[in-house]
């Protein structure tokens, strides 16, 4: 096989909320002009010409390589192989450095369960805040049930409404907490025996 593939890096690091998470990169190349091409292989490793990993990606002209370690430089090359398992030379090399992300975001929310009894509860997850670059924070949550709006304008007839909110305490330690209050939902004319329960949600993914 005579062809040497043209190979290029087409996307960069995929953002990850976890600072230490492995990441992905997508590669693309021009197809080999040989008419009996059966597929392509991606080779990559820590140095030029030193390929410690091989992935057979099939007969496609782009591929995503996953599980790349943060802070590591990778050298990529591709080959084509035909139906007789003959393989081409390496393509030109693409270099990618999987840099460390400096952003870590924690999303904080509350799952509110409500209904007339444990057997008939409706669950609603509600995101209330996000914290950047504070992965070690402590969080505490209190559900608030009141006839007065937690935020906004008081209605004319407060007896018809029940407001459900939360107070989130957060900070680096129990003795150094910030408190924020959020209204989650409002009910007009709920049953007198309606039950409410809140559960704190801490996640690295928005919801």
Beta strands, then each sheet from edge to edge (+ up, - down):
strand 1: 7-9
strand 2: 23-29
strand 3: 37-45
strand 4: 53-58
strand 5: 62-68
strand 6: 73-82
strand 7: 94-97
strand 8: 105-115
strand 9: 122-132
strand 10: 138-146
strand 11: 161-171
strand 12: 178-188
strand 13: 195-203
sheet 1: 1+ 2- 5+
sheet 2: 4+ 3- 6+ 7-
sheet 3: 9+ 8- 13+
sheet 4: 10+ 11- 12+
end
